Amino acid sequence: MRGCGSRLVWLLVLSLAWLGPALGAEDKDEEVIEEEDKEKKEDEVLSDEIKEEDNVLVLHEHNFARALSEHQLLLVEFYAPWCGHCQQLAPAFAQAAAELRNESSPARLAKVDATAQTALATEFGITSYPTLKLFRDGNRTHPLAYTGRAGGIVRWMQRRAGPSATLLQDADIIAAFINSQDLVVVGFFKDLKGEAAQAFFEVATEMVDMTFGVAEAAELFQMYGLSADTVCLFKKFDERQTNFPVDPSRGLDTAELTRLLRIHSLQLVMEFTNETSNEIFGAKIPHHMLLFLNKSSPDQLSLRDSFRAAAGGFRGEVLFVVVDVTGHGADVLPFFGMTAADAPTLRLVKMESNRKYRMEQDNFSDSAIRTFIQAVLDGKVKPHLLSAEPPEDWDTRPVKVLVGKTFEQVAFDETKNVFVKFYAPWCPHCQAMAAAWEELAERYKDREDIVIAEMDSTANELENITIHGYPTLHYFPAGPGRKMIEFKSNRDVETFSKFLENGGTLPEEPPVSEARGHPPAQGCPQPAPFSVHPRGC
């Protein structure tokens, strides 16, 4: 029995000795395979191979240089995966990429995840998303920013890939060109290779929503009554031809020509519609004079004549706009604290500050309108500030509800530290932080020296505080000579509390959301004074 047992033990030992190397080899093979897979993945990451998604090149730091060398014109979108604006842009960007590829254009579109490719983001100074930059002829030192609309990408790229202006060689061709559209721009230059002509081509490249032509034949100068280099705007409305002569000593200033073309391409009196809103705001005219009327009323409709008569003397300084309160303009009435029943009425808006001005009594004669506008421009009229009525229970809840009429008595109380949220009811970022603001107010409701408040900035305006985006958080510390402090960190209860406990400051440390790679606090820009609010901030 003993010998049999010994023999079994040896058999077991021999079996293990024989199996051991095999098992070890299997483990070793798995480790080798894992290592090879890892190296393969690393090789894939380090490769300069360029992949595509929906005709958009996918770039990173290892294939970026190759993409620049292979494509004469490359428009790159630097995006963040969590960015809502980037997500909205994606379908239009892919469509533009497909259009350019289908027409065999030398222009291509690409994208870079700037949150993962930090070296590229740093190199090109990417601080917001999406940011679009155009790289030409492989040059990565001076990319050109694209700031236009998503729908304009294809035309913007086409202008850079080919001639930006059509050469008009004889009388029949130029006449057909001018009659082909409601508005065209023609540059008359005696030397198409001269500095003035080159500056004109630069303007034509940028202004993709207009059609440009160029002429140099002497008979064409004579045909349109010109003797020197001139840029002409031909329109089928208002004045038919507007001339912008090139200054012989200064040459052609591209910024000034762009501004003049924007101004004079608009009708003297615009109607605010969904189609014209981009033109109205794109012209960047500093003041807008608005006539609110009901187009279904013949009496109100007739007021346009005197309104138009007043407009000529303010071209470029004041844009005259008719707003139909029963049509597209109905959506903007709340921005002025108005209803359709208030029409007809007049308002002037300073676009930079969103300040609104109204006559004490509406007078629709052209002379009265001109006098009123000039008084506003001269600083002789105070702005008309909106204010809702204070709710009866405005101070019974932890979050105090402020309106324009009650703001100063609360926010400027020298015995209180007042933290105010300026919001818009439609803003998703405001809605997202609402619970945190309520919790903060609940935490400090028994503190006599701290007030947590909020104000709907779409219904209330303040004379000395302009809100540019939502939500905006301002802190008014107790004591004389109160200095307003804007809060610009993470919107959570603990950060709010730390800010309050430190008297309106935060320790010098990176915000938690940024340190962990999460998106920073976002907000909705304030809409133009009479545009519909943005639906997807």
Secondary structure, DSSP 8 states (H G I E B T S, - for coil): -HHHHHHHHHHHHHHHHHHHHHHHHHHHHHHHHHHHHHHHHHHHHH----EEETTEEE--TTTHHHHHHH-SEEEEEEE-TT-HHHHHHHHHHHHHHHHHHHTT-SEEEEEEETTT-HHHHHHTT--SSSEEEEEETT--SS-EEE-S-GGGHHHHHHHHHS-SSEE--SHHHHHHHHHTSSEEEEEE-S-TTSHHHHHHHHHHHH-TTSEEEEE--HHHHHHTT-SS-EEEEEESSSSSEEEEE-BTTTB--HHHHHHHHHHHHS-SEEE--TTTHHHHHHT--SEEEEEEE-TT-HHHHTTHHHHHHHHGGGTTTEEEEEEETTTGGGGGGGGGT--GGG-SEEEEEETTTTEEE--SS---SHHHHHHHHHHHHTT-S----------TTTTTSSEEEE-TTTHHHHHT-TT-EEEEEEE-TT-HHHHHHHHHHHHHHHHTTT-TTEEEEEEETTT---SS----EESEEEEE-SSSS---EEE-S--SHHHHHHHHHTTS---SS--HHHHTT------EE---TTS---S--
